[in-house]
Amino acid sequence: TPGYESPEVQLGNGYDAKTDIWGLGCVLCDVTTLKFMHERPGSLATQVQVDPSALGKLLAPVHELYGPDMHALFTSMLATDPASRPSA
């Protein structure tokens, strides 16, 4: 789904397990914030590339509602650098 494409896929750098971690992070954000990716202008990867603070804005409610551990998990799953994401 284009709204869940990782930054590396958008740049044509291929697909691996870290791409799945990005997608799972997107789905978990949908579920916890009730703000769905298909309702946003463009993909999250594009938003983060245009405005690096976009991820912080998206995850602010996660920190408030679910605490710092969940916020840290989501932040790691949605890292723009695939090497910084958790392993599958």
N, C-alpha and C positions, 0 to 999 in steps of 0.2 A: 504494500500500500504506500503510495508516494508520501503521505503525511508522516509515515514512520521510518522513512529512509534515513539511514545514518549518514553523517557527513562524508565518510570515505566512499560510500556507494554513490552519493551524488557527484563526487569528484571522479568517479570511474576507476577507483582503486581496488575494486573487488569486494568480495563478500566472505565473511568467515564467522566464527562463533561470537566474536566481539560485536558484530553487526546484530546478531540476535539479542545480545545483552542490551544494546541501544533500543531495539524494538520493544523488548520487555519493559524497559524503563519508561518508554512512551505509554504503553498500556497501563502500567501502574500509576502513572501520573493522571491518566484519564480517570481511572477508578477512584483515586483518592481525592482529586480536586473537582471532579465532575465537570471539568472543562475539557472537552474532547478535541483531539488533534484535528478532526475533520471540520471543526468549527473555527479553527485558527486560519489566519491568512498565510498560506504556504506551509511548508513542513517546518518542524522544530529545528532541524539542521540548518535550513535556510535562515530562519529567524536568528539563530545563534551566530551564524556567520555574519549577518548584517548588523546585529546588535548583541555583542557579547553579554550584556546584562539581561537578555531575554530569559535565560535559564534561571537566573536568580529570581526574577519576577514570577516565573511559572512555579517555582518550588517554594516560594514564601509561605503559602498556605499549608504546605506539607509540614514545614517546621513548626508552625503554630498549632496544627491539629494533631500531628503524630509524633512530634519531638525530634531531637537532634539526630538520633540514630537512623530513623527512617529518612530524614533529610540527607544525611551523609551517604546512605545507600543509593538514593536516587541520583545525587550529584555524581557519584562514581559511575553509575550505570549510564549516565548521559554526558560523560566526559567527551569532548570533541576529539580527543586523541584516543584511538582504540586501545593503545597500550596501557592507558590509565584506567580502563574499565575492568571490572572483575572478570575472572575466568568462568567459563560455563562448566 
